[in-house]
Amino acid sequence: MKKPKLQLSPEAYDELERELQQSCPVAPTNGHITMGNVEIHRRTLAEICLHQIIDLVCETFPDLGVTRRDVLGPLRDTPTITCRHTAMALIRQTRQLSSIQVGRFFKRDHGTVLHAEAQVRNRCDTEPKYAAMYNELLTKLTSK
C-alpha cells in the first residue's frame, strides 16, 4: 500500500531542518529514513543538505544580500552569481555529486557547473580574501 505524500507545515519543516542541521545523514539503502511517524525520502534529505550549504554561503557573504531563493532562481547579477558559483563548487567538492546532478539541482546545465568551478578556482588564485572565505566554508563543511 502506497503511503500518501506528507505535506509539512512551515513550522514542522523548520523543526525537521533544525534536527538535521547538525549533520547531513546518509539515508538507509532503501532510500527512506523514519523520524517519529514521518517517513522521509533520501532525496529530500539530500536536498535539505544542499539547501544548508547554500544558506551557509549566503551567510558567509552577508554584504551581498543574496538569499537561497536568489541562488536557486534565474537572477544573473554579480552578487547572486558569486554565491551560486561558490555553492556549486562547494557542493561538488564535498558531496560526491556529478556536475550533471548539481546542475539538475540548480536547474542549470552541467557545463554551467563546470564553469562555476573554474571561476571559483580562478578567484581563489587571484583574490586572497575570497580564497580565505572559500577555505573557511570548505573547512566547516568537511569537519561535520
C-alpha positions as CSV (number, residue, x, y, z in Angstrom):
1,M,0.0,0.0,0.0
2,K,1.4,3.4,-1.0
3,K,1.7,6.0,1.7
4,P,0.2,9.4,1.0
5,K,2.6,12.3,0.4
6,L,3.1,14.2,3.6
7,Q,2.7,18.0,3.5
8,L,4.7,19.6,6.2
9,S,3.7,22.9,7.7
10,P,6.4,25.6,7.6
11,E,6.9,25.1,11.4
12,A,7.2,21.4,11.1
13,Y,9.6,21.7,8.2
14,D,11.8,24.2,10.2
15,E,11.8,21.8,13.1
16,L,12.8,18.9,10.9
17,E,15.5,21.0,9.3
18,R,16.9,22.1,12.7
19,E,17.1,18.4,13.7
20,L,19.0,17.6,10.6
21,Q,21.2,20.7,10.7
22,Q,23.9,19.1,12.8
23,S,24.8,16.7,10.1
24,C,23.7,15.5,6.7
25,P,22.9,11.9,7.4
26,V,23.3,9.1,4.9
27,A,19.9,7.5,4.4
28,P,19.5,3.8,4.6
29,T,19.8,1.8,1.4
30,N,16.0,1.6,1.0
31,G,16.1,5.3,0.3
32,H,13.9,6.3,3.3
33,I,14.5,7.4,6.8
34,T,11.9,7.5,9.6
35,M,11.8,10.2,12.2
36,G,9.0,9.6,14.6
37,N,5.9,8.9,12.5
38,V,7.3,10.8,9.5
39,E,9.0,8.9,6.6
40,I,11.3,11.0,4.5
41,H,12.8,10.0,1.2
42,R,16.5,10.1,0.8
43,R,16.2,12.7,-2.0
44,T,14.5,15.1,0.5
45,L,17.4,14.7,2.9
46,A,19.9,15.4,0.2
47,E,18.0,18.5,-0.8
48,I,17.9,19.7,2.7
49,C,21.7,19.2,3.0
50,L,22.3,21.1,-0.3
51,H,20.0,23.9,0.9
52,Q,22.1,24.2,4.1
53,I,25.2,24.6,2.0
54,I,23.6,27.4,0.0
55,D,22.4,29.1,3.3
56,L,25.9,28.8,4.7
57,V,27.3,30.5,1.6
58,C,24.7,33.3,1.7
59,E,25.5,33.8,5.4
60,T,29.3,34.0,4.7
61,F,28.7,36.8,2.2
62,P,26.2,39.0,4.1
63,D,27.2,42.2,2.3
64,L,25.9,40.7,-1.0
65,G,22.4,40.4,0.4
66,V,21.7,37.2,-1.5
67,T,19.2,34.6,-0.4
68,R,18.8,30.9,-1.1
69,R,15.8,31.8,-3.4
70,D,18.1,34.1,-5.4
71,V,20.8,31.4,-5.7
72,L,18.3,28.9,-7.0
73,G,16.4,31.4,-9.1
74,P,17.0,32.9,-12.5
75,L,18.9,36.1,-11.4
76,R,22.2,36.7,-13.1
77,D,23.6,39.7,-11.2
78,T,27.1,39.6,-9.8
79,P,26.3,39.1,-6.1
80,T,24.0,36.2,-7.0
81,I,26.5,34.6,-9.4
82,T,29.2,34.8,-6.7
83,C,27.1,32.9,-4.2
84,R,25.8,30.5,-6.8
85,H,29.2,29.6,-8.2
86,T,30.6,29.2,-4.6
87,A,27.7,26.9,-3.7
88,M,28.1,24.8,-6.8
89,A,31.8,24.4,-6.3
90,L,31.4,23.5,-2.6
91,I,28.7,21.0,-3.3
92,R,30.9,19.4,-6.0
93,Q,33.9,19.3,-3.7
94,T,32.1,18.0,-0.6
95,R,29.2,15.8,-1.7
96,Q,30.4,13.4,-4.4
97,L,27.8,14.6,-6.9
98,S,28.4,14.8,-10.6
99,S,28.2,18.1,-12.5
100,I,25.0,16.8,-14.1
101,Q,23.4,16.1,-10.6
102,V,24.4,19.5,-9.3
103,G,23.2,21.2,-12.5
104,R,19.8,19.5,-12.1
105,F,19.5,20.7,-8.5
106,F,20.2,24.3,-9.6
107,K,18.1,23.8,-12.8
108,R,21.1,24.5,-14.9
109,D,23.3,22.7,-17.5
110,H,26.3,20.7,-16.3
111,G,28.5,23.0,-18.3
112,T,27.4,25.9,-16.0
113,V,28.6,23.9,-13.0
114,L,32.0,23.2,-14.6
115,H,32.2,26.9,-15.5
116,A,31.4,27.8,-11.8
117,E,34.1,25.5,-10.6
118,A,36.6,27.1,-12.9
119,Q,35.6,30.6,-11.8
120,V,35.9,29.7,-8.2
121,R,39.4,28.3,-8.8
122,N,40.4,31.4,-10.6
123,R,39.0,33.7,-7.9
124,C,40.8,31.7,-5.2
125,D,44.1,32.1,-7.1
126,T,43.7,35.8,-7.7
127,E,41.7,37.1,-4.6
128,P,43.2,36.2,-1.2
129,K,40.1,37.4,0.7
130,Y,37.8,35.2,-1.4
131,A,40.1,32.3,-1.1
132,A,40.1,32.6,2.7
133,M,36.3,32.7,2.8
134,Y,36.1,29.7,0.5
135,N,38.5,27.7,2.5
136,E,36.6,28.6,5.7
137,L,33.4,27.3,4.2
138,L,35.1,24.2,3.0
139,T,36.5,23.5,6.5
140,K,33.1,24.0,8.0
141,L,31.5,21.5,5.6
142,T,34.2,18.9,5.8
143,S,34.5,19.0,9.6
144,K,30.9,17.9,10.2
